Amino acid sequence: MREQLRTAHARGRADVFVADTGDLDAIRSVAAELAQRHDHVDALVHAAGALDAA
């Protein structure tokens, strides 16, 4: 997904964070990392089940 966003918006920036949404500690960890890296978020995509398990 990141590469698709970068291709479509070559001058933009896309970061990917992965967390188990069933694990509140994992969500908090990703939120803390996101807050440390960025002062705001323009878009947030929740793509549950989008990762190929293979």
mmCIF file of the C-alpha atoms, coordinates in Angstrom:
data_MODEL
# 
_entry.id   MODEL 
# 
loop_
_atom_site.group_PDB 
_atom_site.id 
_atom_site.type_symbol 
_atom_site.label_atom_id 
_atom_site.label_alt_id 
_atom_site.label_comp_id 
_atom_site.label_asym_id 
_atom_site.label_entity_id 
_atom_site.label_seq_id 
_atom_site.pdbx_PDB_ins_code 
_atom_site.Cartn_x 
_atom_site.Cartn_y 
_atom_site.Cartn_z 
_atom_site.occupancy 
_atom_site.B_iso_or_equiv 
_atom_site.pdbx_formal_charge 
_atom_site.auth_seq_id 
_atom_site.auth_comp_id 
_atom_site.auth_asym_id 
_atom_site.auth_atom_id 
_atom_site.pdbx_PDB_model_num 
ATOM 1  C CA . MET A 1 1  ? 0.000  0.000   0.000  1.00 0.00 ? 1  MET A CA 1 
ATOM 2  C CA . ARG A 1 2  ? 2.832  2.396   0.816  1.00 0.00 ? 2  ARG A CA 1 
ATOM 3  C CA . GLU A 1 3  ? 4.348  2.033   -2.652 1.00 0.00 ? 3  GLU A CA 1 
ATOM 4  C CA . GLN A 1 4  ? 0.962  2.618   -4.289 1.00 0.00 ? 4  GLN A CA 1 
ATOM 5  C CA . LEU A 1 5  ? 0.577  5.861   -2.336 1.00 0.00 ? 5  LEU A CA 1 
ATOM 6  C CA . ARG A 1 6  ? 4.101  6.970   -3.165 1.00 0.00 ? 6  ARG A CA 1 
ATOM 7  C CA . THR A 1 7  ? 3.577  6.269   -6.847 1.00 0.00 ? 7  THR A CA 1 
ATOM 8  C CA . ALA A 1 8  ? 0.288  8.160   -6.918 1.00 0.00 ? 8  ALA A CA 1 
ATOM 9  C CA . HIS A 1 9  ? 1.649  11.096  -4.892 1.00 0.00 ? 9  HIS A CA 1 
ATOM 10 C CA . ALA A 1 10 ? 5.350  11.274  -5.699 1.00 0.00 ? 10 ALA A CA 1 
ATOM 11 C CA . ARG A 1 11 ? 5.932  14.461  -3.681 1.00 0.00 ? 11 ARG A CA 1 
ATOM 12 C CA . GLY A 1 12 ? 3.962  13.263  -0.676 1.00 0.00 ? 12 GLY A CA 1 
ATOM 13 C CA . ARG A 1 13 ? 4.917  11.114  2.254  1.00 0.00 ? 13 ARG A CA 1 
ATOM 14 C CA . ALA A 1 14 ? 3.358  7.868   3.390  1.00 0.00 ? 14 ALA A CA 1 
ATOM 15 C CA . ASP A 1 15 ? 4.317  6.017   6.539  1.00 0.00 ? 15 ASP A CA 1 
ATOM 16 C CA . VAL A 1 16 ? 3.000  2.597   7.403  1.00 0.00 ? 16 VAL A CA 1 
ATOM 17 C CA . PHE A 1 17 ? 2.414  1.499   10.980 1.00 0.00 ? 17 PHE A CA 1 
ATOM 18 C CA . VAL A 1 18 ? 1.273  -2.037  11.734 1.00 0.00 ? 18 VAL A CA 1 
ATOM 19 C CA . ALA A 1 19 ? -0.518 -3.016  14.923 1.00 0.00 ? 19 ALA A CA 1 
ATOM 20 C CA . ASP A 1 20 ? -2.810 -5.763  16.095 1.00 0.00 ? 20 ASP A CA 1 
ATOM 21 C CA . THR A 1 21 ? -6.028 -3.818  16.611 1.00 0.00 ? 21 THR A CA 1 
ATOM 22 C CA . GLY A 1 22 ? -7.128 -6.415  19.120 1.00 0.00 ? 22 GLY A CA 1 
ATOM 23 C CA . ASP A 1 23 ? -4.191 -5.528  21.373 1.00 0.00 ? 23 ASP A CA 1 
ATOM 24 C CA . LEU A 1 24 ? -4.629 -2.196  23.153 1.00 0.00 ? 24 LEU A CA 1 
ATOM 25 C CA . ASP A 1 25 ? -0.934 -2.055  24.110 1.00 0.00 ? 25 ASP A CA 1 
ATOM 26 C CA . ALA A 1 26 ? 0.037  -2.472  20.441 1.00 0.00 ? 26 ALA A CA 1 
ATOM 27 C CA . ILE A 1 27 ? -2.313 0.354   19.472 1.00 0.00 ? 27 ILE A CA 1 
ATOM 28 C CA . ARG A 1 28 ? -0.865 2.603   22.179 1.00 0.00 ? 28 ARG A CA 1 
ATOM 29 C CA . SER A 1 29 ? 2.662  1.804   21.025 1.00 0.00 ? 29 SER A CA 1 
ATOM 30 C CA . VAL A 1 30 ? 1.884  2.726   17.418 1.00 0.00 ? 30 VAL A CA 1 
ATOM 31 C CA . ALA A 1 31 ? 0.066  5.884   18.533 1.00 0.00 ? 31 ALA A CA 1 
ATOM 32 C CA . ALA A 1 32 ? 3.082  6.945   20.605 1.00 0.00 ? 32 ALA A CA 1 
ATOM 33 C CA . GLU A 1 33 ? 5.458  6.314   17.692 1.00 0.00 ? 33 GLU A CA 1 
ATOM 34 C CA . LEU A 1 34 ? 3.202  8.235   15.313 1.00 0.00 ? 34 LEU A CA 1 
ATOM 35 C CA . ALA A 1 35 ? 2.966  11.173  17.740 1.00 0.00 ? 35 ALA A CA 1 
ATOM 36 C CA . GLN A 1 36 ? 6.746  11.198  18.145 1.00 0.00 ? 36 GLN A CA 1 
ATOM 37 C CA . ARG A 1 37 ? 7.352  11.309  14.378 1.00 0.00 ? 37 ARG A CA 1 
ATOM 38 C CA . HIS A 1 38 ? 4.602  13.708  13.306 1.00 0.00 ? 38 HIS A CA 1 
ATOM 39 C CA . ASP A 1 39 ? 2.863  16.804  14.626 1.00 0.00 ? 39 ASP A CA 1 
ATOM 40 C CA . HIS A 1 40 ? -0.320 15.997  12.678 1.00 0.00 ? 40 HIS A CA 1 
ATOM 41 C CA . VAL A 1 41 ? -1.919 13.323  10.500 1.00 0.00 ? 41 VAL A CA 1 
ATOM 42 C CA . ASP A 1 42 ? -3.589 14.227  7.209  1.00 0.00 ? 42 ASP A CA 1 
ATOM 43 C CA . ALA A 1 43 ? -5.115 10.803  6.598  1.00 0.00 ? 43 ALA A CA 1 
ATOM 44 C CA . LEU A 1 44 ? -5.369 7.560   8.494  1.00 0.00 ? 44 LEU A CA 1 
ATOM 45 C CA . VAL A 1 45 ? -6.234 4.311   6.727  1.00 0.00 ? 45 VAL A CA 1 
ATOM 46 C CA . HIS A 1 46 ? -7.376 1.355   8.760  1.00 0.00 ? 46 HIS A CA 1 
ATOM 47 C CA . ALA A 1 47 ? -6.874 -1.629  6.487  1.00 0.00 ? 47 ALA A CA 1 
ATOM 48 C CA . ALA A 1 48 ? -7.694 -4.549  8.779  1.00 0.00 ? 48 ALA A CA 1 
ATOM 49 C CA . GLY A 1 49 ? -7.135 -7.840  7.066  1.00 0.00 ? 49 GLY A CA 1 
ATOM 50 C CA . ALA A 1 50 ? -5.272 -6.228  4.172  1.00 0.00 ? 50 ALA A CA 1 
ATOM 51 C CA . LEU A 1 51 ? -1.985 -8.008  4.854  1.00 0.00 ? 51 LEU A CA 1 
ATOM 52 C CA . ASP A 1 52 ? -1.346 -11.263 3.071  1.00 0.00 ? 52 ASP A CA 1 
ATOM 53 C CA . ALA A 1 53 ? -0.508 -13.956 5.639  1.00 0.00 ? 53 ALA A CA 1 
ATOM 54 C CA . ALA A 1 54 ? 1.677  -15.829 3.128  1.00 0.00 ? 54 ALA A CA 1 
# 
